[in-house]
Amino acid sequence: MTTFEQTELSVCVVCLHLLANGEFNDGTNAAETAATGMERLWGDNARHLTADGEELGYSTWPCDSCGDTDHGDRYRATALIPNRGGEPS
């Protein structure tokens, strides 16, 4: 049986849309920038990030998903990373 390490995240609106819908189009390169940030921060584990969508309010902290340092609204997401060998870490 696979076990998972669960980590709560605070993500920007772009990452929320990417995680929930697989896309975000505002006429800019925001989605590409966020996807690149996710890959840089999470590597192969980026596929284990899931959107919750609960509003967390305005934040001055970087996005936990892509690392974007712009201030703005944040939303809850979760990282469910499989433990290697099925054992809890």
Biotite code that builds the C-alpha atoms (Angstrom):
import biotite.structure as struc

atoms = struc.array([
    struc.Atom([0.000, 0.000, 0.000], chain_id="A", res_id=1, res_name="MET", atom_name="CA", element="C"),
    struc.Atom([1.356, 3.397, -0.979], chain_id="A", res_id=2, res_name="THR", atom_name="CA", element="C"),
    struc.Atom([1.453, 6.074, 1.684], chain_id="A", res_id=3, res_name="THR", atom_name="CA", element="C"),
    struc.Atom([1.727, 9.779, 1.019], chain_id="A", res_id=4, res_name="PHE", atom_name="CA", element="C"),
    struc.Atom([3.327, 12.764, 2.665], chain_id="A", res_id=5, res_name="GLU", atom_name="CA", element="C"),
    struc.Atom([0.698, 15.512, 2.657], chain_id="A", res_id=6, res_name="GLN", atom_name="CA", element="C"),
    struc.Atom([1.760, 19.161, 2.608], chain_id="A", res_id=7, res_name="THR", atom_name="CA", element="C"),
    struc.Atom([-0.670, 22.093, 2.599], chain_id="A", res_id=8, res_name="GLU", atom_name="CA", element="C"),
    struc.Atom([0.269, 24.841, 0.130], chain_id="A", res_id=9, res_name="LEU", atom_name="CA", element="C"),
    struc.Atom([-0.666, 28.470, -0.443], chain_id="A", res_id=10, res_name="SER", atom_name="CA", element="C"),
    struc.Atom([-0.768, 29.061, -4.219], chain_id="A", res_id=11, res_name="VAL", atom_name="CA", element="C"),
    struc.Atom([-1.345, 32.011, -6.555], chain_id="A", res_id=12, res_name="CYS", atom_name="CA", element="C"),
    struc.Atom([-4.389, 32.268, -8.824], chain_id="A", res_id=13, res_name="VAL", atom_name="CA", element="C"),
    struc.Atom([-2.382, 31.158, -11.880], chain_id="A", res_id=14, res_name="VAL", atom_name="CA", element="C"),
    struc.Atom([-1.222, 27.959, -10.160], chain_id="A", res_id=15, res_name="CYS", atom_name="CA", element="C"),
    struc.Atom([-4.741, 27.346, -8.853], chain_id="A", res_id=16, res_name="LEU", atom_name="CA", element="C"),
    struc.Atom([-6.053, 27.327, -12.434], chain_id="A", res_id=17, res_name="HIS", atom_name="CA", element="C"),
    struc.Atom([-3.153, 25.231, -13.734], chain_id="A", res_id=18, res_name="LEU", atom_name="CA", element="C"),
    struc.Atom([-3.667, 22.624, -11.012], chain_id="A", res_id=19, res_name="LEU", atom_name="CA", element="C"),
    struc.Atom([-7.465, 22.549, -11.316], chain_id="A", res_id=20, res_name="ALA", atom_name="CA", element="C"),
    struc.Atom([-7.920, 22.925, -15.084], chain_id="A", res_id=21, res_name="ASN", atom_name="CA", element="C"),
    struc.Atom([-4.533, 22.363, -16.678], chain_id="A", res_id=22, res_name="GLY", atom_name="CA", element="C"),
    struc.Atom([-4.620, 25.809, -18.265], chain_id="A", res_id=23, res_name="GLU", atom_name="CA", element="C"),
    struc.Atom([-4.730, 29.551, -17.584], chain_id="A", res_id=24, res_name="PHE", atom_name="CA", element="C"),
    struc.Atom([-5.064, 32.179, -20.299], chain_id="A", res_id=25, res_name="ASN", atom_name="CA", element="C"),
    struc.Atom([-4.957, 35.862, -19.480], chain_id="A", res_id=26, res_name="ASP", atom_name="CA", element="C"),
    struc.Atom([-3.195, 36.947, -22.668], chain_id="A", res_id=27, res_name="GLY", atom_name="CA", element="C"),
    struc.Atom([0.229, 36.924, -21.007], chain_id="A", res_id=28, res_name="THR", atom_name="CA", element="C"),
    struc.Atom([2.912, 34.311, -20.405], chain_id="A", res_id=29, res_name="ASN", atom_name="CA", element="C"),
    struc.Atom([1.825, 33.881, -16.740], chain_id="A", res_id=30, res_name="ALA", atom_name="CA", element="C"),
    struc.Atom([0.904, 30.205, -17.223], chain_id="A", res_id=31, res_name="ALA", atom_name="CA", element="C"),
    struc.Atom([4.263, 29.382, -18.813], chain_id="A", res_id=32, res_name="GLU", atom_name="CA", element="C"),
    struc.Atom([6.115, 31.222, -16.052], chain_id="A", res_id=33, res_name="THR", atom_name="CA", element="C"),
    struc.Atom([4.145, 29.400, -13.339], chain_id="A", res_id=34, res_name="ALA", atom_name="CA", element="C"),
    struc.Atom([4.608, 26.000, -15.016], chain_id="A", res_id=35, res_name="ALA", atom_name="CA", element="C"),
    struc.Atom([8.357, 26.611, -15.253], chain_id="A", res_id=36, res_name="THR", atom_name="CA", element="C"),
    struc.Atom([8.418, 27.584, -11.573], chain_id="A", res_id=37, res_name="GLY", atom_name="CA", element="C"),
    struc.Atom([6.489, 24.439, -10.605], chain_id="A", res_id=38, res_name="MET", atom_name="CA", element="C"),
    struc.Atom([8.938, 22.271, -12.509], chain_id="A", res_id=39, res_name="GLU", atom_name="CA", element="C"),
    struc.Atom([11.919, 24.051, -10.924], chain_id="A", res_id=40, res_name="ARG", atom_name="CA", element="C"),
    struc.Atom([10.567, 23.777, -7.352], chain_id="A", res_id=41, res_name="LEU", atom_name="CA", element="C"),
    struc.Atom([8.819, 20.399, -7.490], chain_id="A", res_id=42, res_name="TRP", atom_name="CA", element="C"),
    struc.Atom([10.438, 18.472, -10.363], chain_id="A", res_id=43, res_name="GLY", atom_name="CA", element="C"),
    struc.Atom([8.640, 15.176, -11.037], chain_id="A", res_id=44, res_name="ASP", atom_name="CA", element="C"),
    struc.Atom([6.563, 15.693, -7.886], chain_id="A", res_id=45, res_name="ASN", atom_name="CA", element="C"),
    struc.Atom([4.690, 18.595, -9.560], chain_id="A", res_id=46, res_name="ALA", atom_name="CA", element="C"),
    struc.Atom([2.203, 16.020, -10.868], chain_id="A", res_id=47, res_name="ARG", atom_name="CA", element="C"),
    struc.Atom([1.213, 15.286, -7.246], chain_id="A", res_id=48, res_name="HIS", atom_name="CA", element="C"),
    struc.Atom([-0.038, 18.824, -6.547], chain_id="A", res_id=49, res_name="LEU", atom_name="CA", element="C"),
    struc.Atom([-3.823, 19.180, -6.305], chain_id="A", res_id=50, res_name="THR", atom_name="CA", element="C"),
    struc.Atom([-6.025, 22.263, -6.088], chain_id="A", res_id=51, res_name="ALA", atom_name="CA", element="C"),
    struc.Atom([-8.353, 22.723, -3.135], chain_id="A", res_id=52, res_name="ASP", atom_name="CA", element="C"),
    struc.Atom([-9.494, 26.234, -4.014], chain_id="A", res_id=53, res_name="GLY", atom_name="CA", element="C"),
    struc.Atom([-10.229, 27.478, -0.505], chain_id="A", res_id=54, res_name="GLU", atom_name="CA", element="C"),
    struc.Atom([-9.500, 31.209, -0.401], chain_id="A", res_id=55, res_name="GLU", atom_name="CA", element="C"),
    struc.Atom([-6.679, 32.062, 1.992], chain_id="A", res_id=56, res_name="LEU", atom_name="CA", element="C"),
    struc.Atom([-6.784, 35.823, 1.416], chain_id="A", res_id=57, res_name="GLY", atom_name="CA", element="C"),
    struc.Atom([-4.166, 38.346, 0.384], chain_id="A", res_id=58, res_name="TYR", atom_name="CA", element="C"),
    struc.Atom([-0.541, 37.382, 0.933], chain_id="A", res_id=59, res_name="SER", atom_name="CA", element="C"),
    struc.Atom([2.869, 38.988, 0.602], chain_id="A", res_id=60, res_name="THR", atom_name="CA", element="C"),
    struc.Atom([4.594, 35.574, 0.676], chain_id="A", res_id=61, res_name="TRP", atom_name="CA", element="C"),
    struc.Atom([5.783, 33.731, -2.451], chain_id="A", res_id=62, res_name="PRO", atom_name="CA", element="C"),
    struc.Atom([3.542, 31.132, -4.063], chain_id="A", res_id=63, res_name="CYS", atom_name="CA", element="C"),
    struc.Atom([4.336, 27.664, -2.656], chain_id="A", res_id=64, res_name="ASP", atom_name="CA", element="C"),
    struc.Atom([3.746, 26.087, -6.060], chain_id="A", res_id=65, res_name="SER", atom_name="CA", element="C"),
    struc.Atom([5.700, 28.235, -8.532], chain_id="A", res_id=66, res_name="CYS", atom_name="CA", element="C"),
    struc.Atom([7.699, 30.564, -6.287], chain_id="A", res_id=67, res_name="GLY", atom_name="CA", element="C"),
    struc.Atom([6.215, 33.759, -7.772], chain_id="A", res_id=68, res_name="ASP", atom_name="CA", element="C"),
    struc.Atom([6.954, 36.623, -5.377], chain_id="A", res_id=69, res_name="THR", atom_name="CA", element="C"),
    struc.Atom([4.139, 38.917, -6.555], chain_id="A", res_id=70, res_name="ASP", atom_name="CA", element="C"),
    struc.Atom([1.748, 39.804, -3.761], chain_id="A", res_id=71, res_name="HIS", atom_name="CA", element="C"),
    struc.Atom([-1.876, 38.751, -4.216], chain_id="A", res_id=72, res_name="GLY", atom_name="CA", element="C"),
    struc.Atom([-4.656, 36.380, -3.299], chain_id="A", res_id=73, res_name="ASP", atom_name="CA", element="C"),
    struc.Atom([-3.675, 32.863, -2.314], chain_id="A", res_id=74, res_name="ARG", atom_name="CA", element="C"),
    struc.Atom([-5.617, 29.618, -2.418], chain_id="A", res_id=75, res_name="TYR", atom_name="CA", element="C"),
    struc.Atom([-5.173, 26.265, -0.717], chain_id="A", res_id=76, res_name="ARG", atom_name="CA", element="C"),
    struc.Atom([-3.619, 23.363, -2.596], chain_id="A", res_id=77, res_name="ALA", atom_name="CA", element="C"),
    struc.Atom([-2.106, 20.099, -1.418], chain_id="A", res_id=78, res_name="THR", atom_name="CA", element="C"),
    struc.Atom([1.027, 18.170, -2.318], chain_id="A", res_id=79, res_name="ALA", atom_name="CA", element="C"),
    struc.Atom([0.479, 14.412, -1.960], chain_id="A", res_id=80, res_name="LEU", atom_name="CA", element="C"),
    struc.Atom([3.971, 13.011, -2.439], chain_id="A", res_id=81, res_name="ILE", atom_name="CA", element="C"),
    struc.Atom([4.260, 9.202, -2.419], chain_id="A", res_id=82, res_name="PRO", atom_name="CA", element="C"),
    struc.Atom([6.669, 7.904, 0.194], chain_id="A", res_id=83, res_name="ASN", atom_name="CA", element="C"),
    struc.Atom([9.456, 5.840, -1.307], chain_id="A", res_id=84, res_name="ARG", atom_name="CA", element="C"),
    struc.Atom([8.963, 2.155, -0.614], chain_id="A", res_id=85, res_name="GLY", atom_name="CA", element="C"),
    struc.Atom([5.499, 2.804, 0.825], chain_id="A", res_id=86, res_name="GLY", atom_name="CA", element="C"),
    struc.Atom([6.862, 3.571, 4.291], chain_id="A", res_id=87, res_name="GLU", atom_name="CA", element="C"),
    struc.Atom([5.988, 6.821, 6.062], chain_id="A", res_id=88, res_name="PRO", atom_name="CA", element="C"),
    struc.Atom([8.865, 9.263, 6.290], chain_id="A", res_id=89, res_name="SER", atom_name="CA", element="C"),
])
